[in-house]
Amino acid sequence: MRMYQGKRFLLTHIWLRGFSGAEINILELATYLKEAGAQVEVFTFLAKSPMLDEFQKNGIPVIDDSDYPFDISQYDVVCSAQNIIPPAMIEALGKSQEKLPKFIFFHMAALPEHVLEQPYIYQLEKKISSATLAISEEIVNKNLKRFFKDIPNLHYYPNPAPESYAAMEHLNKQSPERILVISNHPPQEVIDMEPLLAKKGIHVDYFGVWSDHYELVTPELLASYDCVVGIGKNAQYCLVMGKPIYIYDHFKGPGYLTETNFEAAALNNFSGRGFEEQEKTAEELVDDLLEHYRSAQAFQHNHLYDYRSRYTISTIVDHIYKSINIIPKAIAPLEQVDVEYIKAITLFIRTRLVRLENDVANLWDAVRRYERLDKEATIKREALEQELTAKTTELDLIKASRMFKFCHGLRKVKDFFFRNWAQ
């Protein structure tokens, strides 16, 4: 890790607020570099819990002040997601500098509507990039090739897993007893698996922004389950642990990974895309999960060391860092018109897009809070109704008992004599 000692990194991301794959990638990269001896800071337009809390736990400074006076000459590497570069650095790029950092650009989504994951600032990467990182080949084919004739020093950054995941290894079982579903957008058939699996004595937990469990995945969490249903980064976590993962979500998916589907699934970042025709019912999902569980364990165990060398963060990041130092990138000062253009786009993103996205996120948070409160109220009401029914039944039994009737008769006799005596 000596190559990072004393080096200063700035990582950028448009916002840091939740547990999306892109945000987690920034957290894990920042943590890895810090633990390797680098000085790491993160710049963003919006920092909120719960993701902000994770950076603070790891002692990584997060700067969300757009007017922060960054000194560009003090940094060795700037890793930019969504083409985000602090305004002070944009200004500095318009002037001759004795020392400039190396710029690396992340691209972490393949869908055309994810414009921010495309090189949307014209020619910026071509002029200053030392490396372009793509999560998968799908992103290169669907996004980057539309904008570049020659992609600057292309590397794949396939959602690498921290070493802590590779330090744990799945223990084989005859059949799963505990299954973890991780999804922020599960299709109905995945939700409907729960009662079917419960009938078979299999416990299922759902993690995601819509569920009662929304927290950062950890190696310890995954180790406590026998199987994972999910997509994206969860695949790499499971691959380096040897834990069976069933690839299926709103894009559908191939299910368990096999010799015949692995490379196609990897090309599409284990998103399920490319397998849309393999839609299943909840019953079919449960049958497939259980029937092929042992073969999935065997497949991942047989390839465990290959996947650890392919998907651990140290292997990926170290290779990229060495390459940007072997191939130096000369950066000429940007023309002032380019500086103003970049600043204008950055201002629009910060003041309009980020604000709108934050409003939408807050609205969804409010909807989920209402749904939780409504669910809690429903549970409480049903419990009270059950208690009332039980008490009513108990009262009816008391009234029907011989003792009650006897005491009730005595009371009538007592009342009769009391009235006569009073007269």
VOGU-3710 file (C-alpha; in Angstrom, 3 decimals, decimal comma):
1> mrmyqgkrfl> 0,000/0,000/0,000  3,031/2,294/0,009  2,038/3,830/-3,314  -0,823/5,689/-1,584  1,128/6,948/1,421  1,021/10,735/1,582  -1,113/11,028/-1,563  -4,144/13,289/-1,495  -7,362/12,222/-3,197  -10,600/14,094/-3,832
11> lthiwlrgfs> -13,640/12,000/-4,730  -16,803/13,658/-6,030  -20,414/12,557/-6,334  -23,517/14,609/-7,080  -25,131/13,653/-3,742  -24,489/11,428/-0,773  -27,724/10,563/0,986  -28,780/6,917/0,559  -27,462/3,454/-0,154  -27,443/3,407/-3,944
21> gaeinilela> -24,724/1,392/-5,659  -22,928/4,495/-6,941  -22,848/6,161/-3,529  -21,618/2,964/-1,895  -18,839/2,738/-4,486  -17,622/6,185/-3,428  -17,771/5,224/0,253  -15,879/1,978/-0,281  -13,227/3,577/-2,497  -12,685/6,424/-0,033
31> tylkeagaqv> -12,418/3,950/2,839  -9,958/1,730/0,971  -7,691/4,660/0,046  -7,783/6,051/3,584  -6,886/2,685/5,086  -4,057/2,416/2,527  -2,511/5,623/3,844  -3,935/8,281/1,539  -5,525/11,551/2,609  -9,076/11,432/1,278
41> evftflaksp> -11,837/14,024/1,008  -15,206/13,872/-0,721  -17,039/16,722/-2,460  -20,779/16,696/-3,090  -23,671/19,087/-3,633  -25,876/17,374/-1,044  -24,880/15,379/2,041  -27,539/13,782/4,262  -28,142/10,803/6,483  -27,943/7,877/6,313
51> mldefqkngi> -24,998/7,892/3,880  -23,330/10,937/5,431  -23,235/9,052/8,734  -21,185/6,267/7,138  -18,496/8,676/5,925  -18,353/10,265/9,350  -17,985/6,848/11,013  -14,971/6,193/8,796  -13,426/9,593/9,493  -13,688/10,772/5,880
61> pviddsdypf> -14,367/14,520/5,465  -17,365/15,364/3,269  -17,451/18,888/1,824  -20,812/20,133/0,522  -19,897/23,823/0,214  -19,758/24,724/-3,489  -17,709/27,821/-2,647  -15,055/25,847/-0,784  -11,605/27,198/-1,828  -10,021/23,987/-3,114
71> disqydvvcs> -6,337/24,395/-3,986  -5,983/22,210/-7,064  -2,205/21,982/-6,691  -2,560/20,188/-3,345  -4,246/17,104/-4,821  -2,694/14,105/-6,533  -5,876/12,510/-7,882  -9,447/13,719/-8,428  -12,004/10,937/-9,003  -15,100/12,511/-10,529
81> aqniippami> -18,520/10,878/-10,695  -21,227/12,508/-12,843  -18,571/14,919/-14,243  -18,709/16,804/-10,922  -15,676/19,054/-10,307  -15,719/21,770/-7,618  -16,081/25,320/-9,043  -12,735/26,423/-7,564  -10,989/23,637/-9,476  -12,838/24,506/-12,671
91> ealgksqekl> -11,539/28,065/-12,367  -8,020/26,773/-11,759  -8,168/24,591/-14,875  -8,506/27,769/-16,926  -5,054/28,915/-15,846  -1,523/27,557/-16,119  -0,629/25,508/-13,048  2,727/24,211/-11,864  1,064/21,042/-10,600  -2,237/19,436/-11,495
101> pkfiffhmaa> -3,848/16,268/-10,180  -4,676/13,318/-12,354  -8,392/13,198/-13,162  -10,357/9,946/-13,229  -13,975/9,839/-14,403  -16,531/7,290/-13,172  -19,479/6,047/-15,267  -21,806/3,856/-13,221  -25,080/3,428/-15,164  -26,001/2,135/-18,604
111> lpehvleqpy> -29,558/3,341/-19,202  -29,895/6,273/-21,659  -32,022/8,260/-19,206  -29,126/8,305/-16,727  -27,649/11,351/-18,432  -25,471/12,286/-15,465  -23,577/9,013/-15,871  -22,648/9,994/-19,419  -19,811/12,377/-20,403  -22,356/15,181/-20,714
121> iyqlekkiss> -19,860/18,075/-20,461  -18,550/18,193/-24,003  -14,869/17,310/-24,417  -14,096/17,630/-20,687  -12,902/14,067/-20,249  -10,990/14,078/-23,506  -9,085/17,169/-22,383  -8,231/16,280/-18,784  -8,931/12,589/-18,088  -6,122/10,223/-17,108
131> atlaiseeiv> -8,569/7,305/-16,923  -12,200/6,530/-17,666  -13,875/3,956/-15,434  -16,939/1,941/-16,422  -18,778/-0,435/-14,123  -19,437/-2,904/-16,929  -19,081/-3,567/-20,638  -22,766/-2,702/-21,023  -21,994/0,895/-19,999  -19,241/1,121/-22,597
141> nknlkrffkd> -21,454/-0,254/-25,368  -24,641/1,647/-24,527  -23,231/4,915/-23,207  -19,571/5,714/-23,694  -19,176/4,605/-27,306  -21,875/7,092/-28,271  -19,704/9,971/-27,064  -16,087/8,902/-27,621  -14,183/7,850/-30,705  -11,372/6,792/-28,384
151> ipnlhyypnp> -12,196/6,362/-24,703  -9,364/7,817/-22,575  -7,464/4,981/-20,847  -10,552/2,821/-20,306  -10,662/0,605/-17,232  -13,447/-1,500/-15,784  -14,438/-0,796/-12,196  -16,828/-3,726/-11,708  -18,338/-2,761/-8,349  -15,354/-4,271/-6,513
161> apesyaameh> -15,904/-5,675/-3,040  -13,863/-4,584/-0,008  -11,365/-7,106/1,330  -13,569/-7,702/4,380  -16,023/-9,639/2,197  -13,288/-11,857/0,761  -12,104/-12,575/4,310  -15,325/-14,527/4,923  -16,312/-17,746/3,222  -19,745/-19,294/2,825
171> lnkqsperil> -20,329/-22,599/4,600  -22,148/-25,096/2,402  -25,582/-26,340/3,460  -28,004/-28,927/2,124  -30,732/-26,309/1,723  -31,247/-22,664/2,672  -32,863/-21,868/5,988  -32,412/-18,084/5,873  -32,693/-16,005/2,694  -31,911/-12,300/2,336
181> visnhppqev> -33,620/-10,246/-0,376  -31,881/-6,924/-1,113  -33,762/-4,568/-3,416  -34,868/-0,955/-3,616  -37,418/-1,852/-6,299  -38,588/-5,482/-5,919  -41,199/-6,841/-8,346  -44,353/-8,260/-6,822  -43,332/-11,861/-7,446  -40,249/-11,383/-5,256
191> idmepllakk> -42,377/-9,949/-2,442  -44,850/-12,814/-2,833  -42,118/-15,401/-2,170  -42,232/-14,745/1,567  -45,399/-16,690/2,527  -44,470/-19,532/0,170  -41,031/-19,906/1,743  -42,486/-19,520/5,245  -44,688/-22,578/4,615  -41,493/-24,516/3,946
201> gihvdyfgvw> -39,930/-23,276/7,190  -37,541/-20,870/5,454  -37,058/-17,407/6,953  -36,869/-14,416/4,580  -35,781/-10,846/5,303  -36,206/-7,932/2,904  -33,732/-5,047/2,873  -34,309/-1,892/0,833  -35,540/1,669/0,899  -39,175/0,465/0,786
211> sdhyelvtpe> -38,841/-2,060/3,616  -38,477/-1,987/7,386  -34,740/-2,633/6,917  -32,772/0,100/5,157  -29,153/-0,115/6,162  -25,714/-0,615/4,696  -24,910/-4,203/3,796  -21,926/-5,680/5,650  -19,983/-8,957/5,396  -21,377/-9,961/8,784
221> llasydcvvg> -24,932/-9,404/7,582  -24,462/-11,545/4,466  -22,674/-14,231/6,474  -25,793/-14,692/8,612  -27,831/-15,850/5,582  -27,600/-18,940/3,395  -28,557/-17,253/0,138  -29,068/-13,756/-1,276  -31,603/-12,582/-3,852  -30,500/-9,321/-5,443
231> igknaqyclv> -28,641/-7,534/-8,213  -25,768/-5,094/-8,769  -23,108/-4,750/-6,087  -24,619/-7,546/-4,053  -23,362/-9,972/-6,699  -19,705/-9,065/-6,191  -20,086/-9,215/-2,417  -21,440/-12,753/-2,685  -18,966/-13,853/-5,365  -15,910/-13,097/-3,227
241> mgkpiyiydh> -17,568/-14,846/-0,256  -18,673/-17,878/-2,255  -22,253/-17,251/-1,140  -25,010/-18,239/-3,595  -26,707/-15,212/-5,122  -29,903/-15,401/-7,131  -29,927/-12,597/-9,720  -33,524/-11,404/-10,079  -35,237/-8,033/-9,663  -37,354/-5,557/-11,624
251> fkgpgyltet> -35,379/-6,326/-14,825  -35,978/-10,051/-14,097  -32,768/-12,097/-14,344  -30,969/-15,413/-14,858  -31,342/-16,673/-11,290  -28,345/-18,523/-9,899  -25,068/-17,943/-11,726  -23,778/-20,819/-13,865  -21,096/-21,543/-16,457  -23,569/-20,697/-19,222
261> nfeaaalnnf> -24,964/-17,396/-17,921  -22,143/-15,866/-15,872  -20,369/-13,764/-18,504  -23,636/-12,446/-19,959  -24,767/-11,484/-16,462  -21,411/-9,818/-15,724  -21,499/-7,862/-19,001  -24,728/-6,259/-17,778  -23,394/-5,628/-14,259  -25,494/-8,429/-12,750
271> sgrgfeeqek> -28,528/-6,156/-13,168  -30,773/-8,809/-14,673  -30,807/-6,977/-18,002  -30,371/-9,310/-20,935  -32,588/-11,879/-19,232  -35,903/-10,016/-19,345  -37,648/-12,979/-20,960  -36,950/-15,118/-17,895  -39,794/-13,659/-15,836  -41,055/-16,038/-13,175
281> taeelvddll> -43,988/-16,307/-10,815  -43,405/-16,384/-7,072  -43,979/-20,147/-7,106  -41,437/-20,634/-9,896  -38,894/-18,475/-8,077  -39,237/-20,514/-4,889  -38,949/-23,814/-6,759  -35,855/-22,606/-8,639  -34,225/-21,195/-5,493  -34,537/-24,489/-3,644
291> ehyrsaqafq> -33,988/-26,956/-6,483  -30,677/-25,476/-7,688  -29,272/-24,258/-4,376  -26,602/-26,932/-3,986  -25,388/-26,628/-7,583  -25,126/-22,840/-7,088  -22,968/-23,413/-4,014  -20,713/-25,762/-5,958  -20,343/-23,342/-8,886  -19,331/-20,407/-6,721
301> hnhlydyrsr> -17,033/-22,514/-4,549  -15,218/-23,816/-7,643  -14,629/-20,252/-8,903  -14,076/-18,539/-5,564  -10,412/-17,654/-5,996  -10,955/-16,491/-9,586  -13,712/-14,150/-8,441  -11,644/-12,833/-5,565  -8,859/-11,844/-7,950  -11,398/-10,365/-10,359
311> ytistivdhi> -13,607/-8,432/-7,944  -11,689/-7,365/-4,824  -11,129/-3,633/-4,498  -7,365/-3,797/-3,925  -6,777/-5,603/-7,224  -8,914/-3,175/-9,227  -7,846/0,126/-7,653  -4,142/-0,680/-7,520  -4,116/-1,590/-11,223  -5,872/1,652/-12,178
321> yksiniipka> -3,608/3,784/-10,005  -0,472/2,254/-11,516  -1,773/2,851/-15,040  -2,378/6,582/-14,569  1,168/6,986/-13,328  2,675/4,982/-16,186  0,762/6,933/-18,835  1,031/10,653/-17,946  -1,686/13,007/-19,189  -0,664/16,496/-20,221
331> iapleqvdve> -3,424/18,990/-19,400  -3,478/22,293/-21,256  -5,338/25,228/-19,675  -9,007/25,280/-20,627  -10,221/28,206/-22,674  -12,251/30,717/-20,683  -15,369/29,953/-22,710  -15,040/26,294/-21,629  -14,617/27,326/-18,001  -17,791/29,438/-18,143
341> yikaitlfir> -19,673/26,657/-19,912  -18,712/24,081/-17,266  -19,532/26,483/-14,435  -22,971/27,184/-15,939  -23,803/23,490/-16,246  -22,525/22,850/-12,722  -24,662/25,686/-11,356  -27,745/24,321/-13,109  -27,160/20,838/-11,707  -26,583/22,139/-8,178
351> trlvrlendv> -29,444/24,641/-7,991  -32,081/22,878/-10,072  -31,491/19,182/-10,569  -30,119/18,358/-7,122  -32,827/20,423/-5,445  -35,557/18,716/-7,487  -34,158/15,251/-6,818  -33,926/16,063/-3,120  -37,548/17,223/-3,083  -38,591/13,970/-4,751
361> anlwdavrry> -36,530/11,954/-2,254  -38,093/13,858/0,647  -41,560/13,208/-0,770  -40,881/9,485/-1,007  -39,500/9,523/2,532  -42,747/11,138/3,695  -44,799/8,537/1,809  -42,802/5,716/3,391  -43,164/7,274/6,852  -46,928/7,488/6,339
371> erldkeatik> -47,018/3,868/5,165  -45,046/2,762/8,232  -47,313/4,715/10,571  -50,392/3,342/8,820  -49,004/-0,184/9,100  -48,237/0,310/12,797  -51,724/1,744/13,401  -53,309/-1,171/11,536  -51,346/-3,697/13,583  -52,303/-1,918/16,819
381> realeqelta> -55,972/-1,715/15,810  -56,050/-5,402/14,886  -54,419/-6,285/18,208  -57,005/-4,219/20,098  -59,825/-5,805/18,117  -58,477/-9,260/18,932  -58,190/-8,308/22,598  -61,760/-6,963/22,569  -63,012/-10,168/20,934  -61,176/-12,256/23,524
391> ktteldlika> -62,583/-10,195/26,403  -66,096/-10,385/24,946  -65,790/-14,161/24,618  -64,469/-14,367/28,172  -67,398/-12,261/29,434  -69,908/-14,431/27,584  -68,395/-17,544/29,151  -68,623/-15,969/32,592  -72,261/-15,055/32,024  -73,016/-18,599/30,891
401> srmfkfchgl> -71,349/-20,195/33,924  -73,368/-21,732/36,796  -71,533/-19,626/39,350  -72,469/-16,406/37,563  -76,090/-17,480/37,314  -76,127/-18,506/40,992  -74,570/-15,188/42,077  -76,883/-13,284/39,784  -79,853/-15,083/41,413  -78,590/-14,263/44,921
411> rkvkdfffrn> -78,260/-10,621/43,927  -81,885/-10,558/42,798  -83,004/-12,068/46,144  -80,864/-9,542/48,015  -82,296/-6,656/46,015  -85,836/-7,926/46,700  -85,359/-8,036/50,492  -83,480/-4,732/50,504  -86,331/-2,979/48,746  -88,943/-4,488/51,131
421> waq> -86,873/-3,584/54,189  -86,439/-0,039/52,976  -90,216/0,330/52,684
//
